[in-house]
Amino acid sequence: MERPSRDCPFDPATGHRFTAAGVPVCVHPERVGLPAAPYASQALPLPWQTPPPVEPDEVPAWVRTALTAAPPEACDEVIQQATQILLASDPDTDITAVLRAALG
């Protein structure tokens, strides 16, 4: 959830917030470094598990989102996927420049 609300009241017995259906929710996603989304309840992939885009011009935004949220052990895979897409599109692509632009 984007923020605390009556839709997900706090349960003092457990110290967590829950939806009416009993699904636990996080109301401060920025504290864990994720954009707000129903990852568990709707089986959504985490940002770094989202398939990379097919279009090379969409890769920098995907890299930024994925690497910002990814744990350290997932960063290499994100960079490898981005590299493969970019080089398949244009073998002369300066990967370092693209990554700097995406993360700068």
Backbone as a chain_set.jsonl record, in Angstrom:
{"seq": "MERPSRDCPFDPATGHRFTAAGVPVCVHPERVGLPAAPYASQALPLPWQTPPPVEPDEVPAWVRTALTAAPPEACDEVIQQATQILLASDPDTDITAVLRAALG", "coords": {"N": [[0.85, -1.172, 0.0], [0.41, 2.292, -0.606], [0.384, 3.999, 1.583], [-0.457, 4.107, 5.143], [-3.833, 3.176, 5.855], [-7.423, 3.03, 6.377], [-8.192, 0.817, 5.047], [-6.38, -1.113, 5.539], [-6.023, -1.976, 8.446], [-4.091, -1.594, 11.466], [-2.89, -4.249, 13.428], [-2.543, -4.648, 16.689], [-1.842, -6.95, 18.106], [-0.221, -8.515, 16.46], [1.468, -6.697, 15.333], [1.376, -5.896, 12.731], [-0.113, -4.761, 9.599], [-3.178, -5.546, 7.96], [-5.195, -6.562, 5.155], [-8.782, -6.612, 4.58], [-9.197, -9.192, 3.794], [-7.296, -10.533, 5.163], [-4.692, -10.434, 4.263], [-1.348, -9.677, 4.767], [0.131, -6.43, 4.698], [2.527, -4.048, 3.484], [3.098, -0.807, 4.428], [4.929, 1.122, 4.045], [6.676, 1.071, 1.657], [8.965, 2.297, 0.647], [10.838, 2.086, 2.594], [11.847, -0.441, 2.391], [12.839, -0.355, -0.088], [11.3, -0.821, -2.383], [8.961, -0.223, -5.041], [5.529, 0.548, -4.378], [3.367, -2.179, -4.574], [1.214, -5.011, -5.115], [2.84, -7.486, -4.535], [3.001, -10.12, -3.272], [0.252, -10.885, -2.878], [-0.822, -10.806, -5.456], [0.899, -12.271, -6.894], [2.994, -10.93, -8.241], [6.003, -10.233, -10.064], [9.09, -9.334, -8.496], [10.756, -6.139, -8.818], [13.379, -6.54, -10.009], [13.04, -9.007, -11.072], [11.339, -8.767, -13.122], [10.708, -9.31, -16.51], [13.127, -8.221, -18.915], [12.797, -5.394, -21.143], [12.066, -5.58, -24.68], [12.715, -3.661, -26.505], [15.531, -1.692, -27.15], [15.701, 1.056, -26.395], [14.166, 1.175, -24.137], [15.544, -0.101, -22.216], [17.413, 1.338, -20.439], [15.672, 2.577, -18.482], [14.481, 0.306, -17.373], [16.748, -0.963, -16.323], [17.518, 0.9, -14.351], [15.277, 0.849, -12.581], [15.265, -1.88, -11.881], [17.879, -2.332, -10.773], [17.883, -0.506, -8.677], [16.112, -1.596, -6.87], [17.015, -4.195, -6.53], [18.56, -6.887, -4.683], [22.04, -7.156, -3.742], [23.093, -9.595, -4.809], [21.598, -10.054, -7.101], [22.211, -8.147, -8.969], [24.273, -8.534, -10.909], [23.071, -10.284, -12.753], [20.988, -8.677, -13.781], [22.473, -6.681, -15.083], [23.8, -8.255, -16.985], [21.626, -9.176, -18.538], [20.692, -6.742, -19.59], [22.945, -5.975, -21.059], [23.06, -7.994, -23.026], [20.692, -7.492, -24.495], [21.13, -4.88, -25.447], [23.526, -5.155, -26.951], [22.692, -6.995, -28.858], [20.99, -5.444, -30.305], [22.65, -3.377, -31.211], [25.821, -3.936, -31.909], [27.944, -2.214, -31.436], [27.354, -0.709, -29.25], [28.037, 1.308, -26.45], [28.188, -0.028, -23.577], [28.875, 0.682, -20.958], [28.442, 3.465, -21.011], [25.68, 3.528, -21.393], [24.805, 2.324, -19.022], [25.804, 4.168, -17.156], [24.268, 6.417, -17.844], [21.732, 5.437, -17.261], [21.867, 5.063, -14.527], [22.769, 7.414, -13.513]], "CA": [[0.0, 0.0, 0.0], [1.175, 3.538, -0.675], [0.465, 4.588, 2.926], [-1.453, 3.516, 6.043], [-5.219, 3.593, 5.62], [-8.435, 2.193, 7.042], [-8.321, -0.413, 4.272], [-5.431, -2.085, 6.082], [-5.826, -1.559, 9.835], [-2.992, -2.13, 12.264], [-3.263, -5.258, 14.422], [-1.542, -4.546, 17.751], [-1.424, -8.274, 18.573], [0.849, -9.034, 15.607], [2.356, -5.611, 14.944], [1.308, -5.764, 11.272], [-1.37, -4.321, 8.992], [-3.793, -6.577, 7.132], [-6.391, -6.205, 4.401], [-9.979, -7.283, 5.091], [-9.053, -10.612, 3.468], [-6.252, -11.108, 5.999], [-3.384, -10.388, 3.599], [-0.481, -8.66, 5.368], [0.589, -5.404, 3.759], [3.576, -3.114, 3.861], [2.595, 0.54, 4.153], [6.089, 1.998, 3.858], [7.558, 0.312, 0.758], [10.246, 2.98, 0.429], [11.783, 1.64, 3.626], [12.479, -1.677, 1.932], [13.393, -0.08, -1.401], [10.459, -1.319, -3.461], [7.761, 0.559, -5.332], [4.323, -0.078, -3.829], [2.674, -3.1, -5.478], [0.762, -6.231, -4.419], [3.724, -8.565, -4.987], [2.626, -11.444, -2.769], [-1.161, -11.222, -3.057], [-1.143, -10.986, -6.875], [2.023, -13.019, -7.472], [3.744, -10.07, -9.157], [7.45, -10.377, -9.922], [9.796, -8.208, -7.904], [11.273, -5.315, -9.923], [14.539, -7.107, -10.701], [12.625, -10.258, -11.701], [10.497, -8.421, -14.258], [11.465, -9.543, -17.745], [13.625, -6.986, -19.529], [12.075, -4.999, -22.353], [12.636, -6.012, -25.946], [13.208, -2.467, -27.183], [16.748, -1.167, -26.514], [15.53, 2.38, -25.789], [13.479, 1.003, -22.86], [16.461, -0.801, -21.313], [17.925, 2.152, -19.329], [14.671, 2.739, -17.41], [14.342, -0.992, -16.725], [17.966, -1.171, -15.531], [17.459, 1.768, -13.171], [14.262, 0.309, -11.673], [15.687, -3.193, -11.394], [19.058, -2.241, -9.907], [17.552, 0.255, -7.473], [15.396, -2.472, -5.937], [17.615, -5.527, -6.447], [19.596, -7.178, -3.69], [23.35, -7.209, -4.408], [23.346, -10.834, -5.543], [20.836, -10.073, -8.358], [22.658, -7.056, -9.849], [25.031, -9.048, -12.054], [22.133, -10.835, -13.737], [20.31, -7.548, -14.42], [23.428, -6.048, -16.005], [24.023, -9.188, -18.092], [20.452, -9.15, -19.414], [20.698, -5.465, -20.3], [24.047, -6.026, -22.015], [22.674, -8.857, -24.141], [19.682, -6.799, -25.307], [21.74, -3.731, -26.108], [24.489, -5.604, -27.965], [21.947, -7.635, -29.945], [20.431, -4.357, -31.103], [23.752, -2.644, -31.842], [27.06, -4.485, -31.348], [28.888, -1.147, -31.099], [26.832, 0.046, -28.108], [28.911, 1.503, -25.293], [27.388, -0.5, -22.443], [29.2, 1.506, -19.783], [27.764, 4.756, -21.157], [24.244, 3.298, -21.17], [24.608, 2.095, -17.577], [26.007, 5.454, -16.466], [23.096, 7.254, -18.096], [20.587, 4.853, -16.558], [22.03, 5.145, -13.069], [23.262, 8.729, -13.133]], "C": [[0.896, 1.234, 0.0], [1.378, 4.161, 0.706], [-0.554, 3.898, 3.832], [-2.845, 4.045, 5.713], [-6.16, 2.674, 6.393], [-8.64, 0.876, 6.306], [-7.388, -1.507, 4.771], [-5.104, -1.683, 7.526], [-4.666, -2.289, 10.519], [-3.54, -3.112, 13.291], [-2.213, -5.227, 15.524], [-1.044, -5.904, 18.258], [-0.248, -8.822, 17.756], [1.875, -7.966, 15.239], [2.373, -5.36, 13.445], [-0.044, -5.2, 10.85], [-1.854, -5.425, 8.059], [-4.96, -6.0, 6.348], [-7.575, -6.92, 5.035], [-9.922, -8.791, 4.832], [-7.957, -11.296, 4.28], [-4.867, -11.143, 5.375], [-2.536, -9.319, 4.272], [0.007, -7.682, 4.308], [1.704, -4.582, 4.362], [3.079, -1.731, 3.482], [3.717, 1.561, 4.011], [7.076, 1.306, 2.918], [8.907, 0.975, 0.52], [11.283, 2.558, 1.458], [12.49, 0.345, 3.231], [12.977, -1.55, 0.503], [12.594, -0.61, -2.57], [9.339, -0.337, -3.774], [6.541, -0.18, -4.781], [3.643, -0.929, -4.893], [2.266, -4.337, -4.693], [1.563, -7.468, -4.848], [3.234, -9.947, -4.547], [1.178, -11.796, -3.104], [-1.555, -11.413, -4.518], [-0.021, -11.696, -7.631], [2.771, -12.208, -8.53], [5.238, -10.305, -8.978], [8.032, -9.141, -9.233], [10.458, -7.418, -9.026], [12.455, -5.917, -10.687], [14.222, -8.45, -11.345], [11.697, -10.016, -12.895], [11.295, -8.643, -15.531], [11.928, -8.226, -18.364], [12.824, -6.652, -20.777], [12.792, -5.508, -23.604], [13.29, -4.833, -26.668], [14.424, -1.886, -26.457], [16.565, 0.191, -25.839], [14.781, 2.326, -24.456], [14.38, 0.375, -21.796], [16.975, 0.097, -20.181], [16.931, 2.333, -18.177], [14.483, 1.433, -16.647], [15.55, -1.27, -15.821], [17.898, -0.359, -14.243], [16.469, 1.216, -12.136], [14.729, -1.002, -11.052], [16.851, -3.098, -10.421], [18.783, -1.462, -8.625], [16.914, -0.648, -6.425], [16.103, -3.792, -5.672], [18.563, -5.685, -5.261], [20.926, -7.336, -4.423], [23.58, -8.462, -5.253], [22.582, -10.916, -6.873], [21.344, -9.055, -9.373], [23.422, -7.547, -11.068], [24.102, -9.568, -13.147], [21.397, -9.722, -14.479], [21.224, -6.903, -15.452], [23.698, -6.961, -17.204], [22.85, -9.19, -19.068], [20.423, -7.867, -20.24], [21.78, -5.461, -21.379], [23.674, -6.846, -23.24], [21.68, -8.154, -25.069], [20.321, -5.678, -26.114], [22.702, -4.15, -27.212], [23.802, -6.314, -29.122], [21.369, -6.577, -30.879], [21.51, -3.618, -31.886], [25.053, -3.113, -31.208], [28.082, -3.427, -30.932], [28.429, -0.308, -29.905], [27.868, 0.126, -26.995], [28.086, 1.187, -24.041], [27.635, 0.345, -21.199], [28.486, 2.849, -19.846], [26.26, 4.613, -20.9], [23.967, 3.103, -19.686], [24.805, 3.378, -16.792], [24.81, 6.362, -16.632], [21.884, 6.748, -17.319], [20.664, 5.09, -15.057], [22.462, 6.516, -12.575], [22.213, 9.701, -12.673]], "O": [[2.001, 1.214, 0.542], [2.411, 4.775, 0.97], [-1.425, 3.179, 3.341], [-3.012, 5.206, 5.341], [-5.741, 1.676, 6.98], [-9.193, -0.073, 6.863], [-7.579, -2.684, 4.466], [-4.042, -1.122, 7.794], [-4.326, -3.425, 10.189], [-4.543, -2.833, 13.947], [-1.103, -5.723, 15.328], [0.065, -5.993, 18.785], [0.618, -9.51, 18.295], [3.009, -8.282, 14.878], [3.273, -4.692, 12.936], [-0.992, -5.166, 11.634], [-1.059, -6.141, 7.45], [-5.632, -5.074, 6.802], [-7.394, -7.746, 5.93], [-10.527, -9.573, 5.565], [-7.712, -12.491, 4.116], [-3.967, -11.803, 5.894], [-2.955, -8.164, 4.346], [0.263, -8.063, 3.165], [1.814, -4.437, 5.58], [2.682, -1.505, 2.339], [3.45, 2.755, 3.871], [8.193, 0.986, 3.326], [9.889, 0.294, 0.223], [12.484, 2.667, 1.209], [13.6, 0.072, 3.687], [13.482, -2.518, -0.066], [13.149, -0.831, -3.646], [8.82, 0.316, -2.868], [6.534, -1.41, -4.729], [3.375, -0.45, -5.995], [2.911, -4.676, -3.701], [1.012, -8.387, -5.456], [3.075, -10.841, -5.377], [0.909, -12.903, -3.571], [-2.527, -12.114, -4.801], [-0.004, -11.714, -8.862], [3.136, -12.732, -9.583], [5.695, -10.552, -7.861], [7.511, -8.035, -9.383], [10.702, -7.976, -10.096], [12.508, -5.803, -11.912], [15.046, -8.983, -12.088], [11.318, -10.957, -13.593], [12.444, -8.21, -15.623], [11.2, -7.233, -18.339], [12.238, -7.539, -21.396], [13.981, -5.822, -23.569], [14.296, -4.997, -27.358], [14.346, -1.614, -25.259], [17.199, 0.459, -24.819], [14.758, 3.313, -23.721], [14.022, 0.327, -20.619], [16.975, -0.349, -19.033], [17.32, 2.249, -17.012], [14.342, 1.439, -15.424], [15.397, -1.751, -14.699], [18.188, -0.877, -13.165], [16.792, 1.13, -10.951], [14.604, -1.207, -9.845], [16.819, -3.714, -9.356], [19.394, -1.738, -7.593], [17.15, -0.481, -5.228], [15.811, -4.448, -4.672], [19.271, -4.751, -4.882], [20.931, -7.624, -5.62], [24.205, -8.383, -6.311], [22.895, -11.774, -7.697], [20.939, -9.1, -10.535], [23.231, -7.018, -12.163], [24.326, -9.316, -14.33], [21.204, -9.819, -15.691], [20.797, -6.613, -16.57], [23.813, -6.475, -18.33], [23.05, -9.204, -20.283], [20.162, -7.901, -21.443], [21.545, -4.992, -22.492], [23.943, -6.436, -24.37], [21.818, -8.217, -26.29], [20.082, -5.546, -27.314], [22.695, -3.563, -28.294], [24.277, -6.244, -30.256], [21.271, -6.787, -32.088], [21.327, -3.276, -33.054], [25.361, -2.727, -30.081], [28.99, -3.721, -30.156], [29.058, 0.701, -29.586], [28.498, -0.872, -26.645], [27.375, 2.047, -23.522], [26.698, 0.679, -20.475], [27.975, 3.322, -18.83], [25.647, 5.472, -20.267], [23.004, 3.655, -19.153], [24.052, 3.652, -15.858], [24.378, 7.007, -15.677], [21.105, 7.538, -16.785], [19.643, 5.293, -14.4], [22.518, 6.76, -11.37], [22.533, 10.839, -12.33]]}, "num_chains": 1, "name": "protein.A"}
